[in-house]
Amino acid sequence: MSGRTLISLVGSYDNLHEPTPSWNQKVTILAVVITFMALSWLCALARLYVRLFVTHSPGWDDLFLTLYLLSTTLGSILLCLLTDWGLGQHWLTLSIPTMKGYLVRFWIANASYCMSTTLIKISLLFQYLRVFDKGLLRNVCIGSIVLVSLWGAGYSVMAWAPCIPVRGFWDFFDADDVTCYGYGSRTADQFTATYESHTASNMVLDVLVFCVPVPLYFQANTSSRTKKGLLVLFAMGSLVISISAVRLKTVIDHRSTTYPTFDPSWYSPISVVLAAIEVDIASICASVPVFWPLLRLHSANIFVTKEVEIKHETRPGYSVELDCRAKATSTTSKRSLVEEEDSGQQRQHSPHGSEILFFEGSKTADVEPKTSNTTKHYEDEYVKKQVNPFITKKGSVDSWSIVAAQASSTTASKKKALQTFFSP
């Protein structure tokens, strides 16, 4: 393929018989891109809300995150529009106007992606500077910011100005008065090298950025809360790096859509969708450590757990033994009545049945009242007070209970919860 042009590779291999991958389906592209873009916006807005209205401490990292949101949103919108201009279809099946429309939108989407990968890395590095106020790690952060900025600026310039004039990028078949290089190169080798080098270097820089706070985890004075936050950061960072690695593999497999034939609209969907997922997850990773403490605080207020202590004391003058004896006598009286009824004695039954025994002084024509300790039990001052609302004599209190409730969160814990995961 050395020295061959992209035009000469069009139709060099018949791939029209290949089955359509799921990544090439319009519904798959739209669902994945829109979902992750929405999650990215949701997390970023939560982070900005905390920084602007809760902690009142906006910084450079928030500025670059805002620029990232604008850049990635532009790229995601153009990526969705590409599904109506041939993305997922074979290049040879598109008309010339459709090819030009595809290249115009891909030009903007690709340039936006180059900017987004740069801006989100810079935002994370500036976020680290809030923690590392001095020492070697701060110098590493500053050096990484310079390196990422130069890297991003170089590839962004090549992406936004791939040809001179720029219209040469989509005037694909008119190469007489244009000069193209990098992303717009007409030579297969240079075209492939540009995409592969950017994808590979992007993955390496991702590893660098997510490894910067690793020494903080092993410091003796780092709190357990900070270590847990760092573990979450490393887990999400590992996911971003994994996606970058998979994307690099897809780019190499098809040599940036030029192998076995030049078919950019057919071989690019999986790479561009993974690119969108990668930067969106990176933004979520940058936002979670900022708004998570506030989210945890509010969730604690919703699911409140209180400690309850109940104390019970016996009323002065009240005897548990006498009360139990009265109950036993009452039970005996009930049993005697039942035995009398079973023995064949003719009695006239009350319409209320056994409820007659619960009322003091209740009488019927054939049931003689029985005197027992139950009468004394119901003459108790406390019981009278509970039954008769018109009693005027104050009785003693039988029992009392204290319920002590203490909320699980305090003012001090609220202030502490609003700190980020990175504070040592």
SULTAJO-V330187 format. One record per residue. N is the residue number from 1. RES is the residue in one letter. PHI is phi in whole degrees, 0 to 359 (NA if undefined). PSI is psi as a letter, one per 20 degrees, with the letter a starting at -180 (NA if undefined). NEAR is the number of other ideal C-beta (glycine too) atoms within 8 Angstrom. Layout:
N_RES_PHI_PSI_NEAR + N_RES_PHI_PSI_NEAR
//
This chain:
1_M_NA_i_8 + 2_S_298_p_4 + 3_G_81_i_4 + 4_R_279_q_8 + 5_T_269_r_8 + 6_L_295_h_11 + 7_I_295_h_9 + 8_S_290_i_7 + 9_L_273_i_12 + 10_V_292_p_11 + 11_G_78_j_6 + 12_S_289_i_8 + 13_Y_215_p_6 + 14_D_274_o_6 + 15_N_250_j_10 + 16_L_292_i_7 + 17_H_273_i_4 + 18_E_293_p_6 + 19_P_294_q_3 + 20_T_284_o_7 + 21_P_292_q_8 + 22_S_295_h_6 + 23_W_295_h_10 + 24_N_274_i_12 + 25_Q_286_p_10 + 26_K_299_g_7 + 27_V_296_h_6 + 28_T_293_g_11 + 29_I_299_g_17 + 30_L_295_g_10 + 31_A_297_g_8 + 32_V_291_g_11 + 33_V_295_g_13 + 34_I_293_g_10 + 35_T_298_g_8 + 36_F_288_h_12 + 37_M_293_h_13 + 38_A_296_g_8 + 39_L_298_g_10 + 40_S_298_g_14 + 41_W_296_g_10 + 42_L_299_g_8 + 43_C_292_h_13 + 44_A_294_g_14 + 45_L_294_h_8 + 46_A_297_g_12 + 47_R_296_g_14 + 48_L_296_h_12 + 49_Y_297_g_10 + 50_V_297_g_13 + 51_R_292_h_13 + 52_L_273_h_9 + 53_F_245_i_5 + 54_V_254_f_9 + 55_T_269_i_6 + 56_H_52_l_7 + 57_S_221_l_5 + 58_P_293_q_8 + 59_G_214_a_10 + 60_W_296_h_7 + 61_D_297_h_13 + 62_D_288_h_13 + 63_L_296_g_9 + 64_F_290_h_13 + 65_L_293_h_17 + 66_T_296_g_10 + 67_L_297_h_9 + 68_Y_298_g_15 + 69_L_302_g_12 + 70_L_295_g_8 + 71_S_292_g_12 + 72_T_290_h_17 + 73_T_294_g_10 + 74_L_300_g_10 + 75_G_295_h_15 + 76_S_293_h_12 + 77_I_296_g_8 + 78_L_294_h_13 + 79_L_295_h_14 + 80_C_293_h_11 + 81_L_293_h_9 + 82_L_297_h_13 + 83_T_294_h_10 + 84_D_267_i_4 + 85_W_236_k_10 + 86_G_106_i_13 + 87_L_296_p_14 + 88_G_98_i_13 + 89_Q_248_r_10 + 90_H_286_q_10 + 91_W_297_h_13 + 92_L_290_i_8 + 93_T_274_i_7 + 94_L_269_q_12 + 95_S_281_r_5 + 96_I_300_g_7 + 97_P_300_h_6 + 98_T_292_h_10 + 99_M_300_g_12 + 100_K_295_g_11 + 101_G_298_h_10 + 102_Y_297_g_15 + 103_L_293_h_11 + 104_V_297_g_10 + 105_R_288_h_12 + 106_F_292_h_12 + 107_W_302_g_13 + 108_I_291_g_11 + 109_A_297_g_13 + 110_N_293_g_11 + 111_A_295_h_11 + 112_S_296_h_13 + 113_Y_296_g_15 + 114_C_300_h_14 + 115_M_289_h_12 + 116_S_296_g_13 + 117_T_298_h_13 + 118_T_287_g_15 + 119_L_295_h_14 + 120_I_289_h_15 + 121_K_292_g_14 + 122_I_295_h_13 + 123_S_299_g_15 + 124_L_296_g_13 + 125_L_293_h_14 + 126_F_293_h_13 + 127_Q_294_h_14 + 128_Y_296_h_13 + 129_L_296_h_13 + 130_R_294_h_9 + 131_V_266_g_11 + 132_F_270_n_9 + 133_D_278_i_5 + 134_K_197_r_4 + 135_G_94_a_6 + 136_L_295_g_5 + 137_L_296_h_12 + 138_R_293_g_11 + 139_N_295_h_8 + 140_V_296_g_9 + 141_C_297_g_13 + 142_I_295_g_9 + 143_G_297_h_8 + 144_S_293_h_12 + 145_I_297_g_11 + 146_V_296_g_8 + 147_L_297_g_9 + 148_V_296_h_14 + 149_S_296_g_10 + 150_L_295_g_8 + 151_W_300_g_11 + 152_G_294_h_15 + 153_A_295_g_9 + 154_G_297_g_8 + 155_Y_289_h_11 + 156_S_293_h_12 + 157_V_297_g_8 + 158_M_295_h_13 + 159_A_281_h_15 + 160_W_280_h_8 + 161_A_232_m_8 + 162_P_284_i_15 + 163_C_221_q_13 + 164_I_235_o_8 + 165_P_291_r_6 + 166_V_296_h_10 + 167_R_300_i_8 + 168_G_295_i_16 + 169_F_292_h_14 + 170_W_259_i_9 + 171_D_277_m_9 + 172_F_299_h_9 + 173_F_264_j_6 + 174_D_242_n_8 + 175_A_244_k_7 + 176_D_282_g_4 + 177_D_246_k_4 + 178_V_236_q_12 + 179_T_240_o_6 + 180_C_240_q_13 + 181_Y_207_r_9 + 182_G_56_c_10 + 183_Y_295_h_11 + 184_G_255_j_10 + 185_S_298_q_11 + 186_R_272_i_9 + 187_T_271_p_10 + 188_A_297_g_13 + 189_D_296_g_9 + 190_Q_292_h_10 + 191_F_299_g_14 + 192_T_293_g_11 + 193_A_298_h_8 + 194_T_295_g_13 + 195_Y_293_g_11 + 196_E_292_h_13 + 197_S_293_h_8 + 198_H_294_g_10 + 199_T_295_g_12 + 200_A_292_g_9 + 201_S_293_h_9 + 202_N_297_g_10 + 203_M_294_g_12 + 204_V_298_g_8 + 205_L_292_h_12 + 206_D_299_g_14 + 207_V_299_g_9 + 208_L_299_g_9 + 209_V_296_g_13 + 210_F_281_i_13 + 211_C_266_i_7 + 212_V_303_g_12 + 213_P_277_j_13 + 214_V_302_g_9 + 215_P_302_h_7 + 216_L_297_h_13 + 217_Y_294_h_10 + 218_F_266_j_6 + 219_Q_286_q_8 + 220_A_292_h_3 + 221_N_271_j_5 + 222_T_280_p_10 + 223_S_289_q_7 + 224_S_295_h_5 + 225_R_297_g_7 + 226_T_294_h_13 + 227_K_295_h_10 + 228_K_297_g_9 + 229_G_296_h_13 + 230_L_293_h_14 + 231_L_297_g_9 + 232_V_296_g_11 + 233_L_298_g_14 + 234_F_295_h_10 + 235_A_296_g_8 + 236_M_291_h_12 + 237_G_296_h_12 + 238_S_297_h_9 + 239_L_295_g_9 + 240_V_298_g_14 + 241_I_295_h_12 + 242_S_297_g_8 + 243_I_296_h_12 + 244_S_298_h_13 + 245_A_294_g_9 + 246_V_296_g_9 + 247_R_296_g_13 + 248_L_299_h_12 + 249_K_297_g_8 + 250_T_295_h_11 + 251_V_292_g_13 + 252_I_289_h_8 + 253_D_303_g_7 + 254_H_254_j_10 + 255_R_47_l_12 + 256_S_59_l_10 + 257_T_71_j_11 + 258_T_253_i_13 + 259_Y_232_p_7 + 260_P_280_i_5 + 261_T_212_q_12 + 262_F_285_o_12 + 263_D_215_m_12 + 264_P_297_h_10 + 265_S_286_i_12 + 266_W_267_h_14 + 267_Y_265_i_9 + 268_S_272_h_11 + 269_P_307_g_13 + 270_I_296_h_10 + 271_S_289_g_12 + 272_V_287_h_12 + 273_V_291_g_14 + 274_L_297_h_12 + 275_A_296_g_10 + 276_A_295_g_17 + 277_I_297_g_11 + 278_E_300_g_13 + 279_V_289_h_15 + 280_D_293_g_13 + 281_I_294_h_13 + 282_A_298_h_14 + 283_S_291_h_17 + 284_I_298_g_12 + 285_C_298_h_12 + 286_A_283_h_14 + 287_S_266_h_13 + 288_V_304_g_12 + 289_P_299_i_12 + 290_V_273_g_11 + 291_F_265_i_12 + 292_W_298_g_10 + 293_P_302_h_11 + 294_L_292_h_11 + 295_L_297_g_9 + 296_R_295_h_9 + 297_L_296_g_12 + 298_H_291_h_8 + 299_S_294_h_8 + 300_A_292_h_10 + 301_N_287_h_7 + 302_I_284_g_6 + 303_F_261_m_5 + 304_V_279_p_8 + 305_T_244_p_5 + 306_K_243_q_8 + 307_E_269_p_7 + 308_V_244_p_7 + 309_E_235_p_7 + 310_I_245_p_7 + 311_K_243_q_7 + 312_H_227_p_7 + 313_E_230_q_6 + 314_T_282_p_8 + 315_R_296_p_10 + 316_P_301_p_5 + 317_G_88_i_5 + 318_Y_264_p_10 + 319_S_250_o_6 + 320_V_295_h_7 + 321_E_296_g_6 + 322_L_296_h_9 + 323_D_296_g_10 + 324_C_293_h_8 + 325_R_294_h_9 + 326_A_294_h_13 + 327_K_294_h_8 + 328_A_295_g_8 + 329_T_297_g_11 + 330_S_299_g_11 + 331_T_295_h_8 + 332_T_297_g_8 + 333_S_298_g_12 + 334_K_297_g_10 + 335_R_296_h_8 + 336_S_296_h_8 + 337_L_295_g_10 + 338_V_294_g_8 + 339_E_295_h_8 + 340_E_296_g_9 + 341_E_293_h_8 + 342_D_289_h_6 + 343_S_284_i_6 + 344_G_98_j_4 + 345_Q_294_p_6 + 346_Q_275_o_4 + 347_R_233_q_8 + 348_Q_264_o_8 + 349_H_282_q_5 + 350_S_285_q_9 + 351_P_296_i_4 + 352_H_265_j_6 + 353_G_64_c_7 + 354_S_289_i_6 + 355_E_296_i_8 + 356_I_298_h_11 + 357_L_285_i_10 + 358_F_270_i_4 + 359_F_242_p_7 + 360_E_291_p_6 + 361_G_79_j_5 + 362_S_287_p_8 + 363_K_223_q_5 + 364_T_231_r_8 + 365_A_293_h_4 + 366_D_244_i_5 + 367_V_252_o_11 + 368_E_276_p_3 + 369_P_294_q_7 + 370_K_247_p_5 + 371_T_263_p_4 + 372_S_209_a_9 + 373_N_292_i_9 + 374_T_297_h_11 + 375_T_299_g_9 + 376_K_296_h_8 + 377_H_298_g_11 + 378_Y_276_i_10 + 379_E_270_j_7 + 380_D_299_p_9 + 381_E_300_g_8 + 382_Y_295_g_12 + 383_V_295_g_10 + 384_K_302_g_12 + 385_K_295_h_11 + 386_Q_285_h_5 + 387_V_273_g_6 + 388_N_262_o_6 + 389_P_286_i_3 + 390_F_264_j_4 + 391_I_292_p_8 + 392_T_256_h_3 + 393_K_282_p_6 + 394_K_281_p_3 + 395_G_261_r_9 + 396_S_284_r_8 + 397_V_273_p_7 + 398_D_288_g_7 + 399_S_212_q_8 + 400_W_216_q_7 + 401_S_225_q_7 + 402_I_239_p_7 + 403_V_247_o_7 + 404_A_256_o_7 + 405_A_242_p_7 + 406_Q_228_p_6 + 407_A_295_q_7 + 408_S_280_i_7 + 409_S_236_q_9 + 410_T_235_r_6 + 411_T_298_h_5 + 412_A_296_g_6 + 413_S_291_h_8 + 414_K_297_g_10 + 415_K_296_h_8 + 416_K_292_h_7 + 417_A_291_h_11 + 418_L_280_i_11 + 419_Q_286_q_7 + 420_T_282_r_9 + 421_F_294_i_13 + 422_F_272_i_14 + 423_S_293_p_7 + 424_P_288_NA_9
//
